[in-house]
Amino acid sequence: MRAGAVDFVVKPVAPSGLHVSLRNALNASSTRRRTGADEEEPIGTLGFTDLITKSANMHAVIRVAEKAAASTIPS
């Protein structure tokens, strides 16, 4: 949290808990923009590099998600 995290989730996470955490993170980001804090951050952009994990399994999941996001195959 001291390094700038807004929230954290404990696994297994319920969808409703994840929704609340994401909403809080977006609200905190919006507040920082309105107050002028963190002006060097692009507005409204979050990417795979914003995900923090030590788990090798989660790194594998992120790599698959990056490939899926870059795909031109229609969903």
N, CA, C and O atoms as a Maestro MAE file, in Angstrom:
{
 s_m_m2io_version
 :::
 2.0.0
}

f_m_ct {
 s_m_title
 :::
 protein
 m_atom[300] {
  # First column is atom index #
  i_m_mmod_type
  r_m_x_coord
  r_m_y_coord
  r_m_z_coord
  i_m_residue_number
  s_m_chain_name
  s_m_pdb_residue_name
  s_m_pdb_atom_name
  i_m_atomic_number
  :::
  1 25 0.828 -1.182 0.000 1 A "MET " " N  " 7
  2 3 0.000 0.000 0.000 1 A "MET " " CA " 6
  3 2 0.880 1.256 0.000 1 A "MET " " C  " 6
  4 15 0.529 2.267 -0.608 1 A "MET " " O  " 8
  5 25 2.022 1.180 0.686 2 A "ARG " " N  " 7
  6 3 2.913 2.342 0.707 2 A "ARG " " CA " 6
  7 2 3.495 2.640 -0.668 2 A "ARG " " C  " 6
  8 15 3.897 3.770 -0.945 2 A "ARG " " O  " 8
  9 25 3.541 1.621 -1.535 3 A "ALA " " N  " 7
  10 3 4.106 1.808 -2.873 3 A "ALA " " CA " 6
  11 2 3.083 2.345 -3.865 3 A "ALA " " C  " 6
  12 15 3.401 2.538 -5.038 3 A "ALA " " O  " 8
  13 25 1.848 2.590 -3.403 4 A "GLY " " N  " 7
  14 3 0.855 3.197 -4.274 4 A "GLY " " CA " 6
  15 2 -0.348 2.336 -4.581 4 A "GLY " " C  " 6
  16 15 -1.218 2.756 -5.343 4 A "GLY " " O  " 8
  17 25 -0.429 1.141 -4.012 5 A "ALA " " N  " 7
  18 3 -1.607 0.310 -4.242 5 A "ALA " " CA " 6
  19 2 -2.825 0.962 -3.602 5 A "ALA " " C  " 6
  20 15 -2.724 1.579 -2.542 5 A "ALA " " O  " 8
  21 25 -3.954 0.827 -4.240 6 A "VAL " " N  " 7
  22 3 -5.187 1.411 -3.732 6 A "VAL " " CA " 6
  23 2 -5.940 0.400 -2.878 6 A "VAL " " C  " 6
  24 15 -6.607 0.769 -1.911 6 A "VAL " " O  " 8
  25 25 -5.831 -0.877 -3.237 7 A "ASP " " N  " 7
  26 3 -6.577 -1.919 -2.560 7 A "ASP " " CA " 6
  27 2 -5.868 -3.239 -2.808 7 A "ASP " " C  " 6
  28 15 -4.879 -3.288 -3.539 7 A "ASP " " O  " 8
  29 25 -6.361 -4.293 -2.212 8 A "PHE " " N  " 7
  30 3 -5.851 -5.631 -2.473 8 A "PHE " " CA " 6
  31 2 -7.005 -6.601 -2.374 8 A "PHE " " C  " 6
  32 15 -8.035 -6.295 -1.773 8 A "PHE " " O  " 8
  33 25 -6.835 -7.769 -2.961 9 A "VAL " " N  " 7
  34 3 -7.870 -8.796 -2.885 9 A "VAL " " CA " 6
  35 2 -7.268 -10.042 -2.255 9 A "VAL " " C  " 6
  36 15 -6.087 -10.342 -2.434 9 A "VAL " " O  " 8
  37 25 -8.093 -10.751 -1.523 10 A "VAL " " N  " 7
  38 3 -7.687 -11.998 -0.901 10 A "VAL " " CA " 6
  39 2 -8.346 -13.125 -1.684 10 A "VAL " " C  " 6
  40 15 -9.556 -13.107 -1.912 10 A "VAL " " O  " 8
  41 25 -7.546 -14.106 -2.096 11 A "LYS " " N  " 7
  42 3 -8.092 -15.219 -2.866 11 A "LYS " " CA " 6
  43 2 -8.672 -16.264 -1.931 11 A "LYS " " C  " 6
  44 15 -8.141 -16.454 -0.837 11 A "LYS " " O  " 8
  45 25 -9.718 -16.935 -2.312 12 A "PRO " " N  " 7
  46 3 -10.465 -16.716 -3.558 12 A "PRO " " CA " 6
  47 2 -11.326 -15.458 -3.437 12 A "PRO " " C  " 6
  48 15 -11.939 -15.202 -2.400 12 A "PRO " " O  " 8
  49 25 -11.354 -14.699 -4.495 13 A "VAL " " N  " 7
  50 3 -12.095 -13.439 -4.477 13 A "VAL " " CA " 6
  51 2 -13.486 -13.653 -5.082 13 A "VAL " " C  " 6
  52 15 -13.632 -14.293 -6.124 13 A "VAL " " O  " 8
  53 25 -14.476 -13.121 -4.426 14 A "ALA " " N  " 7
  54 3 -15.842 -13.170 -4.950 14 A "ALA " " CA " 6
  55 2 -15.993 -12.090 -6.018 14 A "ALA " " C  " 6
  56 15 -15.397 -11.019 -5.898 14 A "ALA " " O  " 8
  57 25 -16.769 -12.352 -7.045 15 A "PRO " " N  " 7
  58 3 -16.965 -11.326 -8.082 15 A "PRO " " CA " 6
  59 2 -17.423 -9.987 -7.510 15 A "PRO " " C  " 6
  60 15 -16.988 -8.936 -7.981 15 A "PRO " " O  " 8
  61 25 -18.289 -10.010 -6.508 16 A "SER " " N  " 7
  62 3 -18.760 -8.752 -5.932 16 A "SER " " CA " 6
  63 2 -17.618 -8.009 -5.228 16 A "SER " " C  " 6
  64 15 -17.548 -6.781 -5.283 16 A "SER " " O  " 8
  65 25 -16.727 -8.755 -4.570 17 A "GLY " " N  " 7
  66 3 -15.574 -8.127 -3.920 17 A "GLY " " CA " 6
  67 2 -14.617 -7.526 -4.921 17 A "GLY " " C  " 6
  68 15 -14.074 -6.446 -4.692 17 A "GLY " " O  " 8
  69 25 -14.401 -8.220 -6.041 18 A "LEU " " N  " 7
  70 3 -13.532 -7.698 -7.098 18 A "LEU " " CA " 6
  71 2 -14.148 -6.446 -7.708 18 A "LEU " " C  " 6
  72 15 -13.442 -5.484 -8.011 18 A "LEU " " O  " 8
  73 25 -15.452 -6.460 -7.887 19 A "HIS " " N  " 7
  74 3 -16.149 -5.293 -8.434 19 A "HIS " " CA " 6
  75 2 -15.950 -4.074 -7.531 19 A "HIS " " C  " 6
  76 15 -15.678 -2.978 -8.020 19 A "HIS " " O  " 8
  77 25 -16.082 -4.263 -6.237 20 A "VAL " " N  " 7
  78 3 -15.900 -3.171 -5.278 20 A "VAL " " CA " 6
  79 2 -14.461 -2.655 -5.328 20 A "VAL " " C  " 6
  80 15 -14.237 -1.445 -5.337 20 A "VAL " " O  " 8
  81 25 -13.489 -3.566 -5.361 21 A "SER " " N  " 7
  82 3 -12.082 -3.155 -5.406 21 A "SER " " CA " 6
  83 2 -11.770 -2.361 -6.670 21 A "SER " " C  " 6
  84 15 -11.080 -1.343 -6.616 21 A "SER " " O  " 8
  85 25 -12.280 -2.829 -7.807 22 A "LEU " " N  " 7
  86 3 -12.035 -2.118 -9.064 22 A "LEU " " CA " 6
  87 2 -12.715 -0.749 -9.064 22 A "LEU " " C  " 6
  88 15 -12.138 0.235 -9.526 22 A "LEU " " O  " 8
  89 25 -13.943 -0.689 -8.546 23 A "ARG " " N  " 7
  90 3 -14.644 0.600 -8.472 23 A "ARG " " CA " 6
  91 2 -13.873 1.574 -7.577 23 A "ARG " " C  " 6
  92 15 -13.739 2.750 -7.914 23 A "ARG " " O  " 8
  93 25 -13.368 1.092 -6.445 24 A "ASN " " N  " 7
  94 3 -12.590 1.950 -5.552 24 A "ASN " " CA " 6
  95 2 -11.311 2.448 -6.222 24 A "ASN " " C  " 6
  96 15 -10.930 3.607 -6.062 24 A "ASN " " O  " 8
  97 25 -10.653 1.568 -6.972 25 A "ALA " " N  " 7
  98 3 -9.419 1.964 -7.666 25 A "ALA " " CA " 6
  99 2 -9.717 3.025 -8.714 25 A "ALA " " C  " 6
  100 15 -8.973 3.999 -8.841 25 A "ALA " " O  " 8
  101 25 -10.789 2.848 -9.460 26 A "LEU " " N  " 7
  102 3 -11.152 3.846 -10.468 26 A "LEU " " CA " 6
  103 2 -11.535 5.168 -9.824 26 A "LEU " " C  " 6
  104 15 -11.190 6.231 -10.341 26 A "LEU " " O  " 8
  105 25 -12.240 5.117 -8.707 27 A "ASN " " N  " 7
  106 3 -12.597 6.346 -7.989 27 A "ASN " " CA " 6
  107 2 -11.357 7.061 -7.467 27 A "ASN " " C  " 6
  108 15 -11.264 8.287 -7.543 27 A "ASN " " O  " 8
  109 25 -10.409 6.302 -6.942 28 A "ALA " " N  " 7
  110 3 -9.172 6.901 -6.432 28 A "ALA " " CA " 6
  111 2 -8.382 7.542 -7.566 28 A "ALA " " C  " 6
  112 15 -7.805 8.616 -7.397 28 A "ALA " " O  " 8
  113 25 -8.356 6.881 -8.723 29 A "SER " " N  " 7
  114 3 -7.664 7.428 -9.884 29 A "SER " " CA " 6
  115 2 -8.319 8.719 -10.347 29 A "SER " " C  " 6
  116 15 -7.637 9.683 -10.693 29 A "SER " " O  " 8
  117 25 -9.643 8.731 -10.352 30 A "SER " " N  " 7
  118 3 -10.381 9.919 -10.750 30 A "SER " " CA " 6
  119 2 -10.113 11.075 -9.788 30 A "SER " " C  " 6
  120 15 -9.959 12.221 -10.209 30 A "SER " " O  " 8
  121 25 -10.059 10.766 -8.504 31 A "THR " " N  " 7
  122 3 -9.786 11.790 -7.490 31 A "THR " " CA " 6
  123 2 -8.391 12.378 -7.675 31 A "THR " " C  " 6
  124 15 -8.210 13.591 -7.568 31 A "THR " " O  " 8
  125 25 -7.401 11.522 -7.954 32 A "ARG " " N  " 7
  126 3 -6.031 12.009 -8.171 32 A "ARG " " CA " 6
  127 2 -5.972 12.944 -9.368 32 A "ARG " " C  " 6
  128 15 -5.266 13.952 -9.340 32 A "ARG " " O  " 8
  129 25 -6.720 12.608 -10.429 33 A "ARG " " N  " 7
  130 3 -6.719 13.475 -11.615 33 A "ARG " " CA " 6
  131 2 -7.349 14.825 -11.307 33 A "ARG " " C  " 6
  132 15 -6.852 15.863 -11.743 33 A "ARG " " O  " 8
  133 25 -8.461 14.808 -10.543 34 A "ARG " " N  " 7
  134 3 -9.143 16.066 -10.219 34 A "ARG " " CA " 6
  135 2 -8.292 16.955 -9.324 34 A "ARG " " C  " 6
  136 15 -8.358 18.180 -9.427 34 A "ARG " " O  " 8
  137 25 -7.491 16.352 -8.443 35 A "THR " " N  " 7
  138 3 -6.679 17.145 -7.519 35 A "THR " " CA " 6
  139 2 -5.323 17.495 -8.110 35 A "THR " " C  " 6
  140 15 -4.552 18.237 -7.502 35 A "THR " " O  " 8
  141 25 -5.021 16.957 -9.310 36 A "GLY " " N  " 7
  142 3 -3.749 17.262 -9.945 36 A "GLY " " CA " 6
  143 2 -2.615 16.364 -9.508 36 A "GLY " " C  " 6
  144 15 -1.487 16.544 -9.967 36 A "GLY " " O  " 8
  145 25 -2.868 15.409 -8.641 37 A "ALA " " N  " 7
  146 3 -1.824 14.473 -8.221 37 A "ALA " " CA " 6
  147 2 -1.537 13.507 -9.352 37 A "ALA " " C  " 6
  148 15 -2.421 13.176 -10.142 37 A "ALA " " O  " 8
  149 25 -0.299 13.061 -9.423 38 A "ASP " " N  " 7
  150 3 0.111 12.079 -10.436 38 A "ASP " " CA " 6
  151 2 -0.191 12.553 -11.852 38 A "ASP " " C  " 6
  152 15 -0.726 11.788 -12.654 38 A "ASP " " O  " 8
  153 25 0.138 13.791 -12.172 39 A "GLU " " N  " 7
  154 3 -0.191 14.339 -13.480 39 A "GLU " " CA " 6
  155 2 0.516 13.631 -14.618 39 A "GLU " " C  " 6
  156 15 0.069 13.715 -15.762 39 A "GLU " " O  " 8
  157 25 1.614 12.933 -14.335 40 A "GLU " " N  " 7
  158 3 2.326 12.251 -15.409 40 A "GLU " " CA " 6
  159 2 1.633 10.970 -15.862 40 A "GLU " " C  " 6
  160 15 1.995 10.414 -16.899 40 A "GLU " " O  " 8
  161 25 0.639 10.487 -15.103 41 A "GLU " " N  " 7
  162 3 -0.078 9.268 -15.483 41 A "GLU " " CA " 6
  163 2 -1.041 9.549 -16.616 41 A "GLU " " C  " 6
  164 15 -1.765 10.543 -16.576 41 A "GLU " " O  " 8
  165 25 -1.064 8.687 -17.632 42 A "PRO " " N  " 7
  166 3 -2.083 8.846 -18.671 42 A "PRO " " CA " 6
  167 2 -3.467 8.654 -18.071 42 A "PRO " " C  " 6
  168 15 -3.650 7.813 -17.191 42 A "PRO " " O  " 8
  169 25 -4.420 9.409 -18.528 43 A "ILE " " N  " 7
  170 3 -5.768 9.359 -17.969 43 A "ILE " " CA " 6
  171 2 -6.511 8.142 -18.510 43 A "ILE " " C  " 6
  172 15 -6.576 7.923 -19.720 43 A "ILE " " O  " 8
  173 25 -7.065 7.359 -17.598 44 A "GLY " " N  " 7
  174 3 -7.930 6.258 -17.971 44 A "GLY " " CA " 6
  175 2 -7.267 5.060 -18.608 44 A "GLY " " C  " 6
  176 15 -7.941 4.274 -19.273 44 A "GLY " " O  " 8
  177 25 -5.959 4.891 -18.427 45 A "THR " " N  " 7
  178 3 -5.311 3.736 -19.041 45 A "THR " " CA " 6
  179 2 -4.748 2.815 -17.975 45 A "THR " " C  " 6
  180 15 -3.941 3.216 -17.136 45 A "THR " " O  " 8
  181 25 -5.189 1.589 -18.032 46 A "LEU " " N  " 7
  182 3 -4.632 0.524 -17.211 46 A "LEU " " CA " 6
  183 2 -4.269 -0.600 -18.167 46 A "LEU " " C  " 6
  184 15 -4.984 -0.862 -19.133 46 A "LEU " " O  " 8
  185 25 -3.176 -1.246 -17.895 47 A "GLY " " N  " 7
  186 3 -2.758 -2.332 -18.773 47 A "GLY " " CA " 6
  187 2 -2.274 -3.523 -17.984 47 A "GLY " " C  " 6
  188 15 -2.325 -3.544 -16.754 47 A "GLY " " O  " 8
  189 25 -1.811 -4.500 -18.704 48 A "PHE " " N  " 7
  190 3 -1.334 -5.720 -18.065 48 A "PHE " " CA " 6
  191 2 -0.133 -5.448 -17.167 48 A "PHE " " C  " 6
  192 15 0.075 -6.168 -16.190 48 A "PHE " " O  " 8
  193 25 0.656 -4.433 -17.475 49 A "THR " " N  " 7
  194 3 1.813 -4.112 -16.637 49 A "THR " " CA " 6
  195 2 1.402 -3.535 -15.288 49 A "THR " " C  " 6
  196 15 2.225 -3.433 -14.378 49 A "THR " " O  " 8
  197 25 0.138 -3.157 -15.155 50 A "ASP " " N  " 7
  198 3 -0.349 -2.652 -13.873 50 A "ASP " " CA " 6
  199 2 -0.698 -3.777 -12.898 50 A "ASP " " C  " 6
  200 15 -0.927 -3.528 -11.714 50 A "ASP " " O  " 8
  201 25 -0.738 -5.012 -13.395 51 A "LEU " " N  " 7
  202 3 -1.027 -6.162 -12.541 51 A "LEU " " CA " 6
  203 2 0.246 -6.592 -11.829 51 A "LEU " " C  " 6
  204 15 1.288 -6.759 -12.462 51 A "LEU " " O  " 8
  205 25 0.165 -6.769 -10.532 52 A "ILE " " N  " 7
  206 3 1.326 -7.134 -9.732 52 A "ILE " " CA " 6
  207 2 1.082 -8.499 -9.106 52 A "ILE " " C  " 6
  208 15 0.087 -8.708 -8.412 52 A "ILE " " O  " 8
  209 25 1.992 -9.418 -9.357 53 A "THR " " N  " 7
  210 3 1.883 -10.752 -8.779 53 A "THR " " CA " 6
  211 2 3.268 -11.383 -8.687 53 A "THR " " C  " 6
  212 15 4.168 -11.056 -9.461 53 A "THR " " O  " 8
  213 25 3.418 -12.270 -7.751 54 A "LYS " " N  " 7
  214 3 4.641 -13.056 -7.631 54 A "LYS " " CA " 6
  215 2 4.422 -14.481 -8.129 54 A "LYS " " C  " 6
  216 15 5.368 -15.260 -8.243 54 A "LYS " " O  " 8
  217 25 3.179 -14.811 -8.420 55 A "SER " " N  " 7
  218 3 2.801 -16.164 -8.800 55 A "SER " " CA " 6
  219 2 3.171 -16.466 -10.253 55 A "SER " " C  " 6
  220 15 2.807 -15.722 -11.164 55 A "SER " " O  " 8
  221 25 3.888 -17.549 -10.453 56 A "ALA " " N  " 7
  222 3 4.226 -17.974 -11.808 56 A "ALA " " CA " 6
  223 2 2.964 -18.315 -12.593 56 A "ALA " " C  " 6
  224 15 2.884 -18.052 -13.793 56 A "ALA " " O  " 8
  225 25 1.983 -18.898 -11.917 57 A "ASN " " N  " 7
  226 3 0.721 -19.226 -12.588 57 A "ASN " " CA " 6
  227 2 0.006 -17.969 -13.058 57 A "ASN " " C  " 6
  228 15 -0.534 -17.943 -14.164 57 A "ASN " " O  " 8
  229 25 -0.006 -16.931 -12.236 58 A "MET " " N  " 7
  230 3 -0.659 -15.681 -12.645 58 A "MET " " CA " 6
  231 2 0.101 -15.005 -13.784 58 A "MET " " C  " 6
  232 15 -0.515 -14.397 -14.659 58 A "MET " " O  " 8
  233 25 1.425 -15.104 -13.784 59 A "HIS " " N  " 7
  234 3 2.196 -14.557 -14.904 59 A "HIS " " CA " 6
  235 2 1.807 -15.263 -16.199 59 A "HIS " " C  " 6
  236 15 1.708 -14.631 -17.251 59 A "HIS " " O  " 8
  237 25 1.584 -16.583 -16.120 60 A "ALA " " N  " 7
  238 3 1.142 -17.334 -17.298 60 A "ALA " " CA " 6
  239 2 -0.241 -16.865 -17.745 60 A "ALA " " C  " 6
  240 15 -0.487 -16.718 -18.942 60 A "ALA " " O  " 8
  241 25 -1.136 -16.632 -16.801 61 A "VAL " " N  " 7
  242 3 -2.482 -16.141 -17.128 61 A "VAL " " CA " 6
  243 2 -2.384 -14.777 -17.805 61 A "VAL " " C  " 6
  244 15 -3.079 -14.526 -18.789 61 A "VAL " " O  " 8
  245 25 -1.541 -13.908 -17.296 62 A "ILE " " N  " 7
  246 3 -1.381 -12.569 -17.869 62 A "ILE " " CA " 6
  247 2 -0.840 -12.656 -19.294 62 A "ILE " " C  " 6
  248 15 -1.288 -11.916 -20.170 62 A "ILE " " O  " 8
  249 25 0.124 -13.559 -19.537 63 A "ARG " " N  " 7
  250 3 0.656 -13.725 -20.893 63 A "ARG " " CA " 6
  251 2 -0.441 -14.176 -21.861 63 A "ARG " " C  " 6
  252 15 -0.521 -13.679 -22.985 63 A "ARG " " O  " 8
  253 25 -1.281 -15.112 -21.428 64 A "VAL " " N  " 7
  254 3 -2.388 -15.566 -22.277 64 A "VAL " " CA " 6
  255 2 -3.358 -14.414 -22.535 64 A "VAL " " C  " 6
  256 15 -3.823 -14.233 -23.661 64 A "VAL " " O  " 8
  257 25 -3.660 -13.642 -21.504 65 A "ALA " " N  " 7
  258 3 -4.569 -12.503 -21.666 65 A "ALA " " CA " 6
  259 2 -3.983 -11.463 -22.616 65 A "ALA " " C  " 6
  260 15 -4.714 -10.886 -23.422 65 A "ALA " " O  " 8
  261 25 -2.685 -11.218 -22.534 66 A "GLU " " N  " 7
  262 3 -2.043 -10.271 -23.467 66 A "GLU " " CA " 6
  263 2 -2.176 -10.756 -24.907 66 A "GLU " " C  " 6
  264 15 -2.463 -9.966 -25.806 66 A "GLU " " O  " 8
  265 25 -1.969 -12.049 -25.126 67 A "LYS " " N  " 7
  266 3 -2.100 -12.608 -26.468 67 A "LYS " " CA " 6
  267 2 -3.541 -12.485 -26.961 67 A "LYS " " C  " 6
  268 15 -3.781 -12.139 -28.118 67 A "LYS " " O  " 8
  269 25 -4.495 -12.771 -26.077 68 A "ALA " " N  " 7
  270 3 -5.909 -12.666 -26.456 68 A "ALA " " CA " 6
  271 2 -6.275 -11.224 -26.779 68 A "ALA " " C  " 6
  272 15 -7.020 -10.974 -27.726 68 A "ALA " " O  " 8
  273 25 -5.768 -10.287 -26.015 69 A "ALA " " N  " 7
  274 3 -6.089 -8.876 -26.233 69 A "ALA " " CA " 6
  275 2 -5.508 -8.381 -27.561 69 A "ALA " " C  " 6
  276 15 -6.093 -7.516 -28.214 69 A "ALA " " O  " 8
  277 25 -4.365 -8.928 -27.954 70 A "ALA " " N  " 7
  278 3 -3.720 -8.500 -29.188 70 A "ALA " " CA " 6
  279 2 -4.305 -9.191 -30.419 70 A "ALA " " C  " 6
  280 15 -4.012 -8.801 -31.549 70 A "ALA " " O  " 8
  281 25 -5.122 -10.206 -30.203 71 A "SER " " N  " 7
  282 3 -5.691 -10.984 -31.304 71 A "SER " " CA " 6
  283 2 -6.687 -10.166 -32.114 71 A "SER " " C  " 6
  284 15 -7.392 -9.309 -31.579 71 A "SER " " O  " 8
  285 25 -6.731 -10.440 -33.383 72 A "THR " " N  " 7
  286 3 -7.713 -9.785 -34.259 72 A "THR " " CA " 6
  287 2 -8.918 -10.680 -34.526 72 A "THR " " C  " 6
  288 15 -9.803 -10.328 -35.305 72 A "THR " " O  " 8
  289 25 -8.944 -11.849 -33.869 73 A "ILE " " N  " 7
  290 3 -10.059 -12.774 -34.026 73 A "ILE " " CA " 6
  291 2 -11.274 -12.178 -33.326 73 A "ILE " " C  " 6
  292 15 -11.173 -11.784 -32.164 73 A "ILE " " O  " 8
  293 25 -12.416 -12.102 -33.997 74 A "PRO " " N  " 7
  294 3 -13.601 -11.535 -33.349 74 A "PRO " " CA " 6
  295 2 -14.060 -12.417 -32.190 74 A "PRO " " C  " 6
  296 15 -13.911 -13.639 -32.226 74 A "PRO " " O  " 8
  297 25 -14.612 -11.788 -31.177 75 A "SER " " N  " 7
  298 3 -15.051 -12.561 -29.998 75 A "SER " " CA " 6
  299 2 -16.396 -13.185 -30.213 75 A "SER " " C  " 6
  300 15 -16.910 -13.866 -29.325 75 A "SER " " O  " 8
  :::
 }
 m_bond[299] {
  # First column is bond index #
  i_m_from
  i_m_to
  i_m_order
  :::
  1 1 2 1
  2 2 3 1
  3 3 4 2
  4 3 5 1
  5 5 6 1
  6 6 7 1
  7 7 8 2
  8 7 9 1
  9 9 10 1
  10 10 11 1
  11 11 12 2
  12 11 13 1
  13 13 14 1
  14 14 15 1
  15 15 16 2
  16 15 17 1
  17 17 18 1
  18 18 19 1
  19 19 20 2
  20 19 21 1
  21 21 22 1
  22 22 23 1
  23 23 24 2
  24 23 25 1
  25 25 26 1
  26 26 27 1
  27 27 28 2
  28 27 29 1
  29 29 30 1
  30 30 31 1
  31 31 32 2
  32 31 33 1
  33 33 34 1
  34 34 35 1
  35 35 36 2
  36 35 37 1
  37 37 38 1
  38 38 39 1
  39 39 40 2
  40 39 41 1
  41 41 42 1
  42 42 43 1
  43 43 44 2
  44 43 45 1
  45 45 46 1
  46 46 47 1
  47 47 48 2
  48 47 49 1
  49 49 50 1
  50 50 51 1
  51 51 52 2
  52 51 53 1
  53 53 54 1
  54 54 55 1
  55 55 56 2
  56 55 57 1
  57 57 58 1
  58 58 59 1
  59 59 60 2
  60 59 61 1
  61 61 62 1
  62 62 63 1
  63 63 64 2
  64 63 65 1
  65 65 66 1
  66 66 67 1
  67 67 68 2
  68 67 69 1
  69 69 70 1
  70 70 71 1
  71 71 72 2
  72 71 73 1
  73 73 74 1
  74 74 75 1
  75 75 76 2
  76 75 77 1
  77 77 78 1
  78 78 79 1
  79 79 80 2
  80 79 81 1
  81 81 82 1
  82 82 83 1
  83 83 84 2
  84 83 85 1
  85 85 86 1
  86 86 87 1
  87 87 88 2
  88 87 89 1
  89 89 90 1
  90 90 91 1
  91 91 92 2
  92 91 93 1
  93 93 94 1
  94 94 95 1
  95 95 96 2
  96 95 97 1
  97 97 98 1
  98 98 99 1
  99 99 100 2
  100 99 101 1
  101 101 102 1
  102 102 103 1
  103 103 104 2
  104 103 105 1
  105 105 106 1
  106 106 107 1
  107 107 108 2
  108 107 109 1
  109 109 110 1
  110 110 111 1
  111 111 112 2
  112 111 113 1
  113 113 114 1
  114 114 115 1
  115 115 116 2
  116 115 117 1
  117 117 118 1
  118 118 119 1
  119 119 120 2
  120 119 121 1
  121 121 122 1
  122 122 123 1
  123 123 124 2
  124 123 125 1
  125 125 126 1
  126 126 127 1
  127 127 128 2
  128 127 129 1
  129 129 130 1
  130 130 131 1
  131 131 132 2
  132 131 133 1
  133 133 134 1
  134 134 135 1
  135 135 136 2
  136 135 137 1
  137 137 138 1
  138 138 139 1
  139 139 140 2
  140 139 141 1
  141 141 142 1
  142 142 143 1
  143 143 144 2
  144 143 145 1
  145 145 146 1
  146 146 147 1
  147 147 148 2
  148 147 149 1
  149 149 150 1
  150 150 151 1
  151 151 152 2
  152 151 153 1
  153 153 154 1
  154 154 155 1
  155 155 156 2
  156 155 157 1
  157 157 158 1
  158 158 159 1
  159 159 160 2
  160 159 161 1
  161 161 162 1
  162 162 163 1
  163 163 164 2
  164 163 165 1
  165 165 166 1
  166 166 167 1
  167 167 168 2
  168 167 169 1
  169 169 170 1
  170 170 171 1
  171 171 172 2
  172 171 173 1
  173 173 174 1
  174 174 175 1
  175 175 176 2
  176 175 177 1
  177 177 178 1
  178 178 179 1
  179 179 180 2
  180 179 181 1
  181 181 182 1
  182 182 183 1
  183 183 184 2
  184 183 185 1
  185 185 186 1
  186 186 187 1
  187 187 188 2
  188 187 189 1
  189 189 190 1
  190 190 191 1
  191 191 192 2
  192 191 193 1
  193 193 194 1
  194 194 195 1
  195 195 196 2
  196 195 197 1
  197 197 198 1
  198 198 199 1
  199 199 200 2
  200 199 201 1
  201 201 202 1
  202 202 203 1
  203 203 204 2
  204 203 205 1
  205 205 206 1
  206 206 207 1
  207 207 208 2
  208 207 209 1
  209 209 210 1
  210 210 211 1
  211 211 212 2
  212 211 213 1
  213 213 214 1
  214 214 215 1
  215 215 216 2
  216 215 217 1
  217 217 218 1
  218 218 219 1
  219 219 220 2
  220 219 221 1
  221 221 222 1
  222 222 223 1
  223 223 224 2
  224 223 225 1
  225 225 226 1
  226 226 227 1
  227 227 228 2
  228 227 229 1
  229 229 230 1
  230 230 231 1
  231 231 232 2
  232 231 233 1
  233 233 234 1
  234 234 235 1
  235 235 236 2
  236 235 237 1
  237 237 238 1
  238 238 239 1
  239 239 240 2
  240 239 241 1
  241 241 242 1
  242 242 243 1
  243 243 244 2
  244 243 245 1
  245 245 246 1
  246 246 247 1
  247 247 248 2
  248 247 249 1
  249 249 250 1
  250 250 251 1
  251 251 252 2
  252 251 253 1
  253 253 254 1
  254 254 255 1
  255 255 256 2
  256 255 257 1
  257 257 258 1
  258 258 259 1
  259 259 260 2
  260 259 261 1
  261 261 262 1
  262 262 263 1
  263 263 264 2
  264 263 265 1
  265 265 266 1
  266 266 267 1
  267 267 268 2
  268 267 269 1
  269 269 270 1
  270 270 271 1
  271 271 272 2
  272 271 273 1
  273 273 274 1
  274 274 275 1
  275 275 276 2
  276 275 277 1
  277 277 278 1
  278 278 279 1
  279 279 280 2
  280 279 281 1
  281 281 282 1
  282 282 283 1
  283 283 284 2
  284 283 285 1
  285 285 286 1
  286 286 287 1
  287 287 288 2
  288 287 289 1
  289 289 290 1
  290 290 291 1
  291 291 292 2
  292 291 293 1
  293 293 294 1
  294 294 295 1
  295 295 296 2
  296 295 297 1
  297 297 298 1
  298 298 299 1
  299 299 300 2
  :::
 }
}
